[in-house]
Amino acid sequence: MERQSDRLLEIFCQVCGDRSSGKHYGIFSCDGCSGFFKRSIHKNRAYCCKSADTSRGKCLVDKTHRNQCRACRLDRCLDVGMNKNALQHERGPRRPKNQDILPPVSNEELIENFVNKYAHEFRDGRNASDEAAVARLRMSIGILYEVALWVVQIGSSIQIRDQVLLLYESWHELFIIALFQKLKNPQNRRLLPEQTSIDASFEDQWYIFTAIIAKMKGLRLDSIELGRMKQICFLRADAPLSYHAGIHIETLQTQAQGILREHLIFDNLKFGKLLLTIGDLRGIKKKTIQRVFFGNSTQHFDALFGMTVTAVFRTQLCAR
């Protein structure tokens, strides 16, 4: 199970795009931006943007430039939802940060309960005595649930409708990355289907799938790289979003790529290979992952996907 501190490496500061240290004043933010917001509000600061008239109020606020214009940084804090009231009503020392953080994605109990509830309904003709097939299905449903839970936890700056849409567009890519993480445990490797059991119509796709898994293994990806890889796959600027939502998603994707680039600043080759691997993931079709891991019935899978989204979003949004 991933440590909670590792999980936070995957969550953006909604103000500047740096790594979040938890929830501060209603949003995920880094310590720098939360501290800046607190000082500005407590001291009732009135900042002035010093940019030229045509650029006034439009200064870039990111990890590199966040200290250059305090006026635009404060505006950005307010625009993304930092709550003045939460700060003004603050009493005494803040609670430990781990009390402000959502539970880690790999919540064993939630996942196990969900799998137990639905696995038997989606065997799709599988022989119950085929232990490997049933175990593979249980693992697949658990991974799908984890992926949806991860989206809720990192997508707090994205409208719910857009989160669901982006999840639908990218679930199969996120599934492969999560499956790769599971396969690090040797006991889970037996849950991959044998080459001989793959339908002939999916052989080319299965070859791409196995090549991607091999590439990821060879890259020796750490938790930060896997997290940024998932974010880049999830934040699809080509998804059918509204104009303003599309701009926001493109900005978040650029931030994710920038943080990944900074993390690999001394390893250009690995950075390039990782981006190429993300491109390879785009070559895998949803239908391939659905048929191989969830069975032939599209109707069954659509029902499972809908129940997964409903269960995860209802549980997590109630906790916000």
Protein Blocks (a to p, Z undefined) as FASTA:
>chain_A
ZZfklmmmmpccfknopacebjeehiacdfklmmmmmmmmmnopacddfbdfklgoiacc
dfklmmmpmklmmmmmmmnopafklmmmpgcjdddfklmpccdfklmklmmmmmmmmmmm
mnnopafklmmlmmmmmmmmmmmmmmmmmmmmmmmmpcfklmmmmmmmmmmmmmmmmmmm
mmmpmklmmmpccfklpcfklmmmmmmmmmmmmmmmmnopafklmmmmmmmmmmcckbcc
dfklmmmmmmmmmmmmmmmmmmmmmmmklmmmmmmmmmmmmmpcfklmmmmmnojblklm
mmmmmmmmmmmmmmmmmmZZ
